[in-house]
Amino acid sequence: MHNEETYDAAIIGGGLGGLTLAIKLAQKGKKVILLEKETYPFHKVCGEYISLESWQFIESCGIPLTSLNLPLITQLKISAPNGYTLKQSLDLGGFGIARFTLDQLLFEEAVKVGVKALQNTKVKHVTFNGNQFEINSDKGNFKSHYAFGAYGKKSNLDLQLNRKFTQEIKQGKQNYIGVKYHINIDFPDNYIALHNFKDGYCGISKIDQNNYCLCYLTTQENLSKHGNQIKAMEEAVLFKNPHLKQIFSTASMRFQKPLVISQIRFEPKPLIEQHIIMLGDAAGLIAPLCGNGMSMAMRAADIISKLFPDNAADENSRHQFETLYRQAWNKNFATRLLVGRIFQKLFGSTQITWLIIAMLKPFPWLLRKIISLTHGKRF
Ligand SMILES: Cc1cc2nc3c(=O)[nH]c(=O)nc-3n(C[C@H](O)[C@H](O)[C@H](O)COP(=O)(O)OP(=O)(O)OC[C@H]3O[C@@H](n4cnc5c(N)ncnc54)[C@H](O)[C@@H]3O)c2cc1C
């Protein structure tokens, strides 16, 4: 099927980056198409703790967060693999909401503000012919002046675009897996806990519907060592941390099976590929340890919507738009990603994790400083 209409913007991927960008551009009167391969609502591997920096932005996208009665998270608890604990109040803090809920609300809002939002639509190819994009999807072909890659941490499109890091994936350098459960448990509403274990860490905090999100990251190697059995790995490795053993043994699980994703990687990625502008995880994934990837994806959407050319058909504005976005992205995110990468490496080792936590305990100001380096101001 060929569609003769030319959109101002085609957004590939309807996670938080893609959906909020679509809404913001549509609010400015732009003609927007968004293509998402899944069907809403659906679950995603994510810790579902959102930094308060993006509260106003989400509300400005039409989501009445205040009326959703969401848990506000003001305290952090970190434990080393041996259970040694540090507690700290959070300067900015965050709130909890399931992606199942939030992405669905944003999708409905996108439709309401006039975005042509196609679900169950996988983009297979994107080509730039000199002044516009041809988007080839399993619901037909679409044309647009601008194309945005909001397709998350890994996608068939990375291979199609032959992005540099896809070569390294083939060489099998360090890969991580993410595992998520929704649980019921007796746990304080205003806490996020980050419990470390050998080669990984597990976050737990309250979300909507009186549920808690329990989500952890570890290496593929860790899973392989336990016969690719999640349960066996949890019992042998995670349960060595007494906090995790207690959580797993007292929680009632809301999913039959955990949600699992693989091939998570944290290396830098090019921001613009063949004029496709990347945002969110497609532009660079921050270690979940820093707890801020969702706000980063939305902040990038905010930046793009403010820089987007008045006349998308004017080919002369492309160069300036790309330059300004690159500058703004580096200013906002380059340091955060670097700090995230350093901590991701440090938090693998049992001894080093314990040492860092023990060293930080008497210096709460230092931990606050580190947290602030991975977070931005409210927008
Ligand atoms: C284990 C783990 C825990 C995390 N915990 C937190 C946390 O607590 N707080 C936080 O702020 N961040 C957290 N993050 C990071 C956060 O989940 C991401 O940074 C955030 O979801 C990025 O949003 P996005 O819009 O870029 O991508 P996504 O939300 O991943 O959305 C991408 C979308 O693109 C779609 N897509 C992919 N390919 C195609 C295609 N070819 N065609 C059409 N659609 C496509 C996908 O289906 C998906 O819906 C965590 C990450 C991990 C791995």
The ligand as an ORCA input file, in Angstrom:
! r2SCAN-3c Opt
* xyz 0 1
  C      16.435     -3.492     33.400
  C      16.092     -2.052     33.097
  C      15.521     -1.256     34.093
  C      15.226      0.097     33.831
  N      14.671      0.864     34.817
  C      14.420      2.166     34.604
  C      13.837      2.979     35.620
  O      13.475      2.517     36.708
  N      13.669      4.314     35.355
  C      14.007      4.874     34.165
  O      13.814      6.094     33.991
  N      14.522      4.116     33.170
  C      14.724      2.787     33.366
  N      15.238      2.015     32.354
  C      15.487      2.633     31.051
  C      14.176      2.911     30.316
  O      13.372      1.746     30.265
  C      14.462      3.379     28.906
  O      15.506      4.326     28.941
  C      13.239      3.995     28.242
  O      12.215      3.055     28.133
  C      13.617      4.521     26.856
  O      12.476      4.923     26.163
  P      12.475      4.879     24.576
  O      11.236      5.610     24.168
  O      13.768      5.299     24.033
  O      12.362      3.327     24.214
  P      11.265      2.239     24.555
  O      10.418      2.648     25.681
  O      12.001      0.957     24.643
  O      10.344      2.227     23.263
  C      10.800      1.798     22.015
  C       9.606      1.290     21.222
  O       9.979      1.069     19.869
  C       9.285     -0.085     19.395
  N      10.011     -0.582     18.222
  C      11.237     -1.153     18.171
  N      11.588     -1.459     16.893
  C      10.528     -1.064     16.123
  C      10.269     -1.118     14.721
  N      11.155     -1.616     13.855
  N       9.075     -0.641     14.282
  C       8.166     -0.123     15.146
  N       8.363     -0.059     16.473
  C       9.538     -0.502     16.968
  C       9.281     -1.019     20.594
  O       8.252     -1.976     20.528
  C       9.078     -0.034     21.750
  O       7.720      0.101     22.126
  C      15.510      0.651     32.560
  C      16.064     -0.144     31.562
  C      16.353     -1.479     31.819
  C      16.959     -2.306     30.733
*
